[in-house]
Amino acid sequence: MTPVPWAGPEWDDPALTQLARQLRDAHRAVAPLPAPDRRRLIRHLLAITDLAKRDPGLAARRLETFLADFHETPDVG
């Protein structure tokens, strides 16, 4: 019996692709901010990115909340 070689993960998951694009866009939105704000917000985004490895659904909800707060803050978003 020959084992079937592992072909790697399935990359055609639309939800994960959408989450990756939203994370990329969030990082781009944070990049031009002043250093203190940028560092704080990037730490939040990195925590969400790390969470996405274990629980993409929860990460998507956290990112949605992050983006809503980011766009509501007049000094930042």
Rosetta silent file (secondary structure, phi, psi, omega in degrees, C-alpha in Angstrom):
SEQUENCE: MTPVPWAGPEWDDPALTQLARQLRDAHRAVAPLPAPDRRRLIRHLLAITDLAKRDPGLAARRLETFLADFHETPDVG
SCORE:     score description
SCORE:     0.000 S_00000001
   1 L     0.000  119.471  179.950    0.000    0.000    0.000 S_00000001
   2 L   -95.493  124.773  178.753    1.545    3.265   -1.147 S_00000001
   3 L   -67.997  145.063  177.383    0.553    6.337    0.873 S_00000001
   4 L   -76.707  125.827 -179.582   -0.931    9.204   -1.088 S_00000001
   5 L   -65.455  143.836 -179.742    1.470   12.148   -0.967 S_00000001
   6 L   -71.928  126.997 -177.886    0.160   15.196    0.814 S_00000001
   7 L   -91.971    3.297 -179.218   -0.717   17.885   -1.703 S_00000001
   8 L    92.153 -178.977 -177.573   -0.739   20.654    0.876 S_00000001
   9 L   -73.961  160.466  174.959   -3.648   22.701    2.173 S_00000001
  10 L   -80.266  118.239 -177.527   -6.662   23.649    0.127 S_00000001
  11 L   -96.438   -4.265 -176.284   -6.134   27.257   -0.926 S_00000001
  12 L   -91.891   40.980  177.908   -9.411   27.710   -2.729 S_00000001
  13 L   -96.345  109.188 -176.601  -11.353   28.698    0.386 S_00000001
  14 H   -59.631  -34.468 -179.474  -13.172   31.957   -0.436 S_00000001
  15 H   -66.476  -41.412  178.759  -13.621   32.882    3.237 S_00000001
  16 H   -69.231  -37.019  177.200   -9.885   32.586    3.930 S_00000001
  17 H   -63.444  -42.603  178.205   -9.056   34.500    0.763 S_00000001
  18 H   -63.813  -43.684  178.534  -11.414   37.293    1.820 S_00000001
  19 H   -61.261  -42.807  179.030   -9.916   37.367    5.328 S_00000001
  20 H   -62.271  -42.085  179.400   -6.388   37.566    3.883 S_00000001
  21 H   -65.934  -40.019  179.272   -7.384   40.464    1.618 S_00000001
  22 H   -66.098  -39.949  177.101   -9.044   42.320    4.479 S_00000001
  23 H   -63.750  -42.798  177.984   -5.962   41.857    6.662 S_00000001
  24 H   -60.354  -45.896 -179.048   -3.738   43.117    3.838 S_00000001
  25 H   -65.471  -36.619  178.261   -5.965   46.154    3.320 S_00000001
  26 H   -64.946  -42.925  177.310   -6.039   46.867    7.058 S_00000001
  27 H   -62.045  -39.134  178.348   -2.231   46.808    7.208 S_00000001
  28 H   -65.919  -35.589  179.905   -2.114   49.193    4.243 S_00000001
  29 H   -70.529  -32.383 -177.743   -4.549   51.558    5.960 S_00000001
  30 H   -81.244  -28.105 -172.787   -2.478   51.577    9.156 S_00000001
  31 L   -53.886  -41.553 -176.758    0.920   51.993    7.441 S_00000001
  32 L   -80.663   -0.316 -177.727    0.806   55.787    6.843 S_00000001
  33 L   -71.917  160.974  175.431   -0.164   56.644   10.435 S_00000001
  34 L   -59.917  150.830 -172.067    2.258   58.257   12.915 S_00000001
  35 H   -50.556  -48.957 -177.329    4.603   55.751   14.563 S_00000001
  36 H   -62.000  -43.574  178.409    2.954   55.447   18.028 S_00000001
  37 H   -66.548  -43.876 -178.010   -0.518   54.853   16.573 S_00000001
  38 H   -60.047  -46.372 -179.001    0.829   52.608   13.838 S_00000001
  39 H   -60.401  -44.679 -178.941    2.744   50.348   16.266 S_00000001
  40 H   -62.937  -45.636 -177.528   -0.275   49.909   18.523 S_00000001
  41 H   -70.880  -35.563  177.780   -2.632   49.113   15.657 S_00000001
  42 H   -66.079  -35.413  175.981   -0.186   46.775   13.943 S_00000001
  43 H   -60.456  -41.053  177.064    0.094   44.792   17.183 S_00000001
  44 H   -62.640  -44.991 -179.523   -3.684   44.351   17.095 S_00000001
  45 H   -65.055  -36.671  177.704   -3.565   43.255   13.462 S_00000001
  46 H   -66.968  -36.098  176.259   -0.779   40.780   14.162 S_00000001
  47 H   -64.974  -40.249  178.161   -2.819   39.262   16.985 S_00000001
  48 H   -66.898  -40.257  178.213   -5.769   38.893   14.607 S_00000001
  49 H   -61.821  -43.140  178.464   -3.478   37.375   11.958 S_00000001
  50 H   -64.156  -41.180  178.358   -2.161   34.855   14.488 S_00000001
  51 H   -62.242  -34.351 -179.056   -5.721   34.007   15.550 S_00000001
  52 H   -60.566  -25.432  178.449   -6.639   33.388   11.900 S_00000001
  53 H   -68.498  -30.909 -176.162   -4.288   30.400   11.890 S_00000001
  54 H  -102.591  -37.455 -175.410   -6.365   28.677   14.579 S_00000001
  55 L  -144.567   84.726 -176.519   -9.872   30.118   14.223 S_00000001
  56 H   -61.777  -32.956  179.347  -10.519   32.006   10.972 S_00000001
  57 H   -64.608  -46.369  178.081  -14.159   32.710   11.832 S_00000001
  58 H   -65.552  -39.845  178.295  -13.288   34.413   15.099 S_00000001
  59 H   -61.652  -40.181  179.124  -10.430   36.277   13.417 S_00000001
  60 H   -63.574  -40.582  178.155  -12.833   37.580   10.762 S_00000001
  61 H   -66.979  -41.116  178.349  -15.202   38.859   13.464 S_00000001
  62 H   -65.193  -39.699  178.710  -12.344   40.505   15.370 S_00000001
  63 H   -65.891  -39.226  177.404  -11.067   42.122   12.181 S_00000001
  64 H   -59.938  -43.747  177.878  -14.552   43.428   11.425 S_00000001
  65 H   -65.462  -43.578  178.185  -14.685   45.007   14.887 S_00000001
  66 H   -57.422  -48.423 -177.980  -11.159   46.393   14.489 S_00000001
  67 H   -64.927  -38.532  178.183  -12.044   47.989   11.147 S_00000001
  68 H   -63.360  -45.080  178.091  -15.271   49.484   12.495 S_00000001
  69 H   -65.467  -39.832 -178.228  -13.385   51.044   15.425 S_00000001
  70 H   -62.717  -43.735 -177.624  -10.554   52.162   13.150 S_00000001
  71 H   -77.710  -19.711  177.804  -12.883   53.974   10.757 S_00000001
  72 H   -83.012  -22.453 -177.166  -14.902   55.578   13.589 S_00000001
  73 L   -78.777  113.962 -175.264  -11.835   57.115   15.262 S_00000001
  74 L   -64.525  -32.704 -176.843  -11.424   60.609   13.763 S_00000001
  75 L   -78.912  -18.088 -171.692   -7.716   60.941   14.597 S_00000001
  76 L  -112.254  -53.460 -171.935   -6.746   57.559   13.174 S_00000001
  77 L  -101.850    0.000    0.000   -9.032   56.314   10.383 S_00000001
